[in-house]
Amino acid sequence: MAFLCSQQIERLTVRGDLRHIDAQAIHAQVAPYGMGSFLAADLIRLREEIEKLPWVYRVTARRRWPAEIEVTLIEQQPLARWGTRGFLNHEGEYFVAEQETLHDSLPLLLGPEGAEARLMRHYRSLAAQLESRGLVITELSLDELEQVSVRFNSGLFLLLGAKDLSHRVSRFLRLWEGSLPL
């Protein structure tokens, strides 16, 4: 039994489809928490430390007999840029990460703190209605009066207001398609 308690970790393996996360940086970040005794390794603390890093969405950590700790990462999948300092993922959750030119084509969402998920829902709803008509959203914003505005890749700017967004979008689309009298 003494062998089991004192068995040292020989390897820390990092798995996952990593595009923005450097596996070596993960090793450096978690070495103090994951090295030592195989059975005494604090996998919860290890996972918490990794989840603090930019671009990390989910982490699992497990022991693999006889002396390996395996960490599996899922990266954040940005669906929109949020301001100049971060992104929104598929759940409308904000995460801070360095913005790269790779993500310049993502729509820019702007709004007050705490409005991230709501603005992401607006974006998804509007994009579903508009993109099939060739109207691609490049910017969606919510101001302090709760008014929603949209900028399209064509340069067109649309102020939708704060209420009855669905009705206003429908009316705009009828006008856009030429079926609403001027």
N, C-alpha and C positions, 0 to 999 in steps of 0.2 A: 504494500500500500504506500510505502514511502516513495516509491518510484513515481506513482501517479501524482502525488502532491507536489513533487519537486521537478517534474518534467518541464523543461524550458521550451518556450515557443521558438521554433526554428525558422518559421517562415510566415510572413504576412503577405497574403495574396489579395490583389485588388482586381475585381472583375467589373465589367459593364461596358457599354458602348460610350466611350469617353471622347468627346469632341472638345470640350472646354476645360476639362479637369485633367490635370497632370498627375499621373499615378505616383510619380516620385514625390510630389508635394503632399499627397495623401500619406505616403510613408513617413515623411518628415513630421507631419502634423500629429499622427497617431502613435508614433514610436513610444513616447513616454507612457501611453495608456495601454498599449497592446503587448508590450514585451514583458517578459518575466515568466512567471509560472503559468503553464497552460491552463490549469483549472482555476487559478485565481485571477485570470485576466478579466478586467471589468468591461464587458462587451457593451453594456448600456452607456457607460461614460465614453467609450470609444466611438459609438454611434453618434452620441450627442456632439462630440468634438468635430466629427466629419460633417455633420449637418450644418455646422456654422459656416462652412466654406461656401463661397459663391458657386453657383451653378449646380449645387447638390440639391436634388429634390427628395429622394428617399435613399435610405441606407439600411442594409441588413448586415449583421456581423454574426458569424458562427464559428464554433470550434470544429476543426476537422482532424480527426485522429491520424497520426499520433501527436503532431506538434505544430499544427498550422492554424492560423486564424485567417478566415476568408471573409473579405469585405466585398459586398456587391453594391454598386452604386447605380442609381438612375439619375440622369441629369435633368435639370429643368428644361422644359420645352417652351421657349418664349413665343407667345402669340402676338404680343404687342410691346412696343416700347412705352415706358411710363416716364414721362418727363425726360430729363437728361441723365438720370442716374441709375435707372433700372429697367425692369421688364415686368410684364404680367404673364403668368403661365396660364394653362388651360382652365384652371379653376378661378382665375381672376386674382390670384395671390401675387403680391408684390415681392420681388426679390432684387437685391442690389447686385449688379455685376457690371463689369466694364463693357461699355458699348463698343462694338466692333463694326466695321463697314459691312461685314457679313449680314448684319441684321438691319441695315439701313432701309431695306424694302418693307420691313414690318410697319404696320400702322402706328402712328403716335397717338397715345391716349393721354389726355391732360385733365386733371380735376383735383379737387381738394382731397387731402388725406382721409382715408376711410371710404372713398367712393370707388375704389379699384374694382371690386367685384360687380358693382352695379353698372359701371361704365363698360366693363367687359361683356355683360349681358346685353347692354344696348348695342355694342359693336357687333356681336354675333347675330342678333336679330336683324339689324340694319344690313349687314353684309349679306345675309341670306336673301333678303329682298332685293337688294340693289345690284349685286355683282352679276346676276344673270342678265341684267340689262346693260352691262358694260360700264357700270358706275363703281369704280374701285375706291374704297375709303382709304385715304392716306392719313387723315387726322380726325379724331373725334374728341370733343372737349365738353366739359361740364363746368359752367361758371358758378360763381357764388350765389346766383339767383336760381340755380338748378336748371338753367337753360342749356339744352344740348345743341351743339353745332357740329357740322360735318364739312370736311374739305375732301374733294375727290381728286384723283390723279389728273383729271382734265383741268384742274384749277377752279372748278365750280365750288362755291361756298354756299352752304345751306344752313340757315338758322331755324331749328325746329321748335324752339321754345321749351317750356318746362312741363306742359301738360298735353295729353292726347297725342303722344308721339306716333302711335300706330295710325291714327286718323290722318295726321299731318303728312306722314310718309306716303300713305295711300293717295292722298290728294296730290302730292308732289309727283308721284309716279303717273297718275292720270294726266297731269299737265305735261310731264316729260314725254309721254307716249302720244300726246296730241289728242286725247279723248276728253279733255276738260276745256270747255269754252273759256276764252280769255275775257 
